[in-house]
Amino acid sequence: MAIPGNKDTRDGVLFSLPFVLIYLFLLVFPIIFGLCISFYKWDILSSRKFIGLGNYISLFKDKTFYTSLWHTFQFVFMTTPILMVAGFLMALFVNSKSLLRGAGENIFFIPYVLSITVIGTLWAWLFQKNYGLFNQLFMLLGHAKVGWLTDPQKAMWSVSAATIWWTAGFNMILFSAGMKQISAEVYESARIDGAGYFRILKDITIPLLRPTIVLCLLLQIIASFKVFGQVFVMTGGGPYGKTRVLIQYIYENGFTYFKMGYSSAMAYVLFLLIMVISVVYYKIMGRDK
Amino acid sequence: MKKKILFIVALVVLVLWIFPLVWLAITSLKLEEDVLTDVFRIFPKHPTLQNYAKAFSSTYILKWLWNSTVVSVVTMILTLAVDAPIAYAMAKIKFRGRQILFWFVMAGMMIPFQVIIIPLYLQFNSYGLVNTLSAAILPRLALPIGIFILKQFFEGIPDELEEAAFIDGSGRGRIFTTIILPLGKSALATVMILSFINAWNDFLWPLIAISDTAKYTITVGIANFQGVHGTDYSLIMSGAVIASVPQFVFYFIFRKKIVEGIAMTGIKG
């Protein structure tokens, strides 16, 4: 510690106070308030009514809740593996000696800087059924038009593709930072021992990158569970609700049907789900350290 | 030979990766009627800026850009104003409850923002703040990750500097403003940039908190744009280009800091 002083506690509190107040007011209070709301039947206009676990019970009978949850899982499974691998390969590329590595870092990362609505509108246009670039190319090659965003079988894949293009660069930065921390000497001695590129990758890069991989995968899963914007902009949840994800259903219940209590209960289920996944994940990943 | 092949593969991947953005720019320069009939022309037959003129004149796009700028800049400044002092306290002041406070704050990083949108909305509604820019700003101020970054950095500043100032009779406030803040410049810049980008790209919360078209931020505005001008693709694309320009500029100015910041923290969403 810097300087011992009998005013430490006073100063510590004074310096912490502005943040703590905002934190209590805009994070801690809403969390507790939200939990309370979830026990009420509450639609802005009429007065609220305490119904205990009523919202949670109706949740488990709500088909749309299950399908939205399922779509969220689908999205997580569709995007996570590809985003991890793509980010890793990009990081290998920008850490290589290729002349294009600088351009690569910019090109891979730039989509991530753009806002979700720009990404959503752009890809909705690329995927447009009649005039979009992809279908025009398909027709040129003598293929029939594909309903990228209108075919229930394909819509979620299309949203996933846009997401992969949008966020892979983020994982690249994380992996790349991890790779830069591996000392050059380790690689050199391996090379002197005659190890080839793939051998080094398998026996040095990947094992030493383990902490980064563990962190990146967790962040990726959490981020994918919170998907909303791209779906909202690209498909609005359609076709036939086939891409409606959990956050969208929370949003609809709260701000279209004004079922505040029900919506809050759902938000808490999502919160719990993310918590459980994070804890289980850390238990499993932390065990064999 | 092998090297050449790898080079070409890399080049092709990069060109394909950037292509959607090029396509965005190209579409925005096409005449509305050419968008549907002249799909493959890389250089538009009749390049035109009329979409941009239309976007500026027939929508609130300038207003939205302004709103986003206000929201992001104010968020950035206020975030620093509350994050830096507590980070300093945690790094350098030995006070009771410091450890508990640290874990209490860090726990906030685990909570998905989406969980609190309903209570936050009700809260803001009861203060009469819904549909104001303050509503878009306030919930973004508590940024635990910012504290984490600053704390790590401040811990690295040698204690001797503070001790010397103390002996010269400086108080804690003076030390904070004349020693800690100037030395912590690069960490402060990282936090500023992260909070700016967060605020600029925020979508769900401003979508909920603001319902008046003229008060939209640019992200909500562009989403709305697509709803209203659904088939006018060249106009929509010009709107998307306009919305992206500030982000591009920001990225190229602070490129290194942005990358460092993400590498340091691994924040997402």
Interface residues (C-beta under 8 A of the other chain):
Chain A: M1 A2 I3 P4 G5 K7 D8 T9 D11 G12 V13 F15 S16 P18 F19 V20 I22 Y23 L26 L27 F29 P30 I31 F33 G34 I37 F93 S98 L99 L100 A103 G104 E105 N106 I107 F108 F109 I110 P111 V113 L114 S115 I116 T117 V118 G120 T121 L122 W123 A124 W125 L126 Q128 N130 Y131 L133 Q136 L140 W165 F170 I173 L174 S176 A177 L215 C216 L219 Q220 I222 A223 F225 K226 F228 G229 F232 V233 I247 I250 Y251 G254 F255 M260 S263 S264 A267 Y268 L270 F271 I274 M275 S278
Chain B: L6 F7 A10 L11 L14 W17 I18 P20 L21 W23 L24 T27 V35 L36 V39 F40 A81 V82 D83 P85 I86 Y88 A89 M90 K92 I93 K94 F95 R96 R98 L101 V105 G108 M110 I111 P112 Q114 V115 I116 I117 I118 P119 L120 Y121 L122 Q123 L138 P139 L141 A142 I147 D159 E162 E163 F166 R172 F176 I197 W200 N201 F203 L204 I208 I218 T219 V220 I222 A223 F225 Q226 Y233 I236 M237 G239 A240 A243 S244 Q247 F248 F250 Y251 R255 I258 V259 I262 A263 M264 G266 I267 K268 G269
